[in-house]
Amino acid sequence: MSSKLKSRLGEISDDILVQGSRAAGTAKITSDIDIAVRVSPTQFQKLVKEYFGSPNVGSAKERTMLHAIKTGKIQSGEARLSPLRKELERDLNMPVDISIIQKGGAFDKPPYIDIK
């Protein structure tokens, strides 16, 4: 998993972590694995523009973009990471969530496990 994530996400950031219940040691057998790709606020704004462009005012895409900006989190679908997420789910035989999170944002919370 580590080499796959680094090779596929390295151009976004090399700060890739496991967080949530798996990192906290509180996961249940049915829990997913939360993978966070941490980026600087400047990189986050650049990625928002790349992934969302200039959506129509009032559109669902604009609402999703504004939510991403507010929370500091871009979901895997918006970040075009769904194929990688599905591949990891097959490899690991468990649900996987991949998100791009802004350093210092609402979702940038320990505990973390660094992916080396």
Sequence and secondary structure as in RCSB ss.txt:
>XXXX:A:sequence
MSSKLKSRLGEISDDILVQGSRAAGTAKITSDIDIAVRVSPTQFQKLVKEYFGSPNVGSAKERTMLHAIKTGKIQ
SGEARLSPLRKELERDLNMPVDISIIQKGGAFDKPPYIDIK
>XXXX:A:secstr
 HHHHHHHHTTT S EEEETHHHHT   TT  EEEEEEE HHHHHHHHHHHH S  TTSHHHHHHHHHHHHTEEE
TTTTT HHHHHHHHHHHTS EEEEEEETTSTT  S  EE  
